């Protein structure tokens, strides 16, 4: 399900899906949805983790965690 603040999930020259982000108990929670499938490249995982860390830092939060909350 896409929330009010779903962000487009971009990788290289494609829109792969969406990210729902929210703050729960002082931590950034994320749920990802993909149009087809999540890229298996290690570079994608590193880039995603870096962006989630940057958003958490910008908001003054602890590190990002997965899942619903």
C-alpha positions as CSV (number, residue, x, y, z in Angstrom):
1,X,0.0,0.0,0.0
2,X,1.3,3.4,-0.8
3,X,0.9,6.1,1.8
4,X,0.3,9.9,1.4
5,X,4.1,10.4,1.4
6,X,5.3,7.6,-0.7
7,X,8.5,8.5,-2.5
8,X,9.5,7.2,-5.9
9,X,12.3,4.7,-5.8
10,X,14.8,5.5,-8.6
11,X,17.8,3.5,-9.7
12,X,19.8,4.5,-12.7
13,X,17.4,5.5,-15.4
14,X,14.3,3.7,-14.1
15,X,11.5,4.2,-11.5
16,X,11.6,0.8,-9.7
17,X,8.9,1.3,-7.2
18,X,8.2,3.3,-4.1
19,X,9.3,3.8,-0.5
20,X,6.9,4.6,2.4
21,X,8.8,6.3,5.2
22,X,7.6,7.1,8.7
23,X,9.0,7.8,12.1
24,X,8.1,5.4,14.9
25,X,9.6,5.7,18.4
26,X,12.3,8.0,17.2
27,X,13.4,5.7,14.4
28,X,12.9,5.9,10.6
29,X,10.9,2.9,9.4
30,X,10.7,2.0,5.7
31,X,8.6,-0.2,3.5
32,X,9.6,-0.7,-0.1
33,X,7.4,-1.7,-3.0
34,X,8.8,-2.7,-6.4
35,X,7.1,-2.7,-9.8
36,X,8.9,-5.9,-10.7
37,X,11.6,-7.0,-8.4
38,X,14.3,-5.5,-6.2
39,X,17.7,-5.1,-7.9
40,X,20.1,-7.8,-6.7
41,X,23.2,-5.6,-7.2
42,X,25.3,-4.9,-4.1
43,X,25.6,-1.3,-5.4
44,X,21.8,-0.9,-5.1
45,X,21.8,-2.1,-1.5
46,X,24.7,0.2,-0.6
47,X,23.0,3.2,-2.2
48,X,19.7,2.5,-0.5
49,X,21.3,2.2,2.9
50,X,23.2,5.4,2.3
51,X,20.1,7.3,1.4
52,X,18.1,6.0,4.4
53,X,21.0,6.9,6.7
54,X,21.1,10.4,5.1
55,X,17.3,10.9,5.6
56,X,17.6,9.6,9.2
57,X,20.5,12.0,9.9
58,X,18.7,14.9,8.3
59,X,15.7,14.3,10.6
60,X,17.9,13.8,13.6
61,X,16.9,10.2,14.1
62,X,18.6,6.9,14.9
63,X,19.5,4.5,12.0
64,X,16.7,3.3,9.7
65,X,14.9,0.0,10.3
66,X,12.8,-2.1,8.1
67,X,9.2,-3.1,8.4
68,X,5.9,-1.8,9.7
69,X,5.6,-0.1,12.9
